[in-house]
């Protein structure tokens, strides 16, 4: 297949377009001339005419123009002029290439992802180190004048930690504004308890992971003791306030009647025990100590019953443990006695089964040897 190029020859009239025959038989001007002329050159997007050449309107045969690389491109090699010859421009020899913006200037805690390269039109992505955030555009582009935009990485900080009422900050960073991963710790004043998180953390978004805690007054609920009565009942009890109990009629108290509202609640509550329990113990102890048949063990039992403790038959009662110990000893003694009796009986029975009558024979011989003048008794 033949490729043909269509060349349009442009001619230009040089001189007067018309001449006049005068009364002297001569023309008023010489005839004009038609010469070859080139049209304004058409270039690629990478090239343009220089300012001087672009101002020209006529490009007669033999004229020359200068070209240059477009904005954002730079000359690689080749001549920068073309010539009009016979109405046609000579071949363009100039070669232009894209401008290379190169690596952007370095900045603290900042690096770039340059997978797209650094030539004209390329995009790069700025990335900040951990603990820093990007200020500026998330992308920069290589333009004819260089990289677009300005970016920087700034330290991630949280707002100044909030002070709390009736409490204080016990741990904070040296800087005025906490940075990422800094911890703020709080504590409450005496008489107050902390509600919420004891510490808060500055996160990578510049926000705390929790709101500051709150310090509220320590309060104890109205205490209650079975069969006991408060001497002075209040609607609420604050930290270190006291409450005093007394037992109802017919009951006696074990423990301190005065309790204190502490940080984690009331101190140890007293116990009201029925007075008949204590009276029964005293009577039992007196009877046991004067009885001669019970011995020292009964005296010990009576003394133990006189000691304060849980009511009888209680799982924690010392009397119940002592009674079980005595019963165990008695049972063990009975078992030992039974074993001894059984062994003795077995021994006697075994001896009788081997009796040969020697004892009876000896008795008869003694009777025969007795003198005849002796009257048997």
Secondary structure, 3 states (H helix, E strand, C coil): CCCCCCCCCEEEEECCCCCCECCCCCECCCCCEEEEECCCCCCCCCEEECHHHHCCCCCECCCEEEEEECCCEEEEECCCEEEEECCEECCCCCEEEECECCCCCCCCCEEEECCCCCECCCEEEEEECCCEEEECCCCEEEECCEECCCCEEEECECCCCCCCCCEEEEECCCCCCCECCCEEEEEECCCEEEECCCEEEECCCCCECCCCCEEEECEECCCCCCCEEECCCCCCEECCCEEEEEECCCEEEECCCEEEEECCEECCCCEEEEHHHHHHHHHHHHHHHHCCCCHHHHHHHHHHHHCCCCCCCCCCCHHHHHHHHHHHHHHHHHHHHHHHHHHHHHHHHHHHCCCCCHHHHHHHHHHHCCCCCCCCC
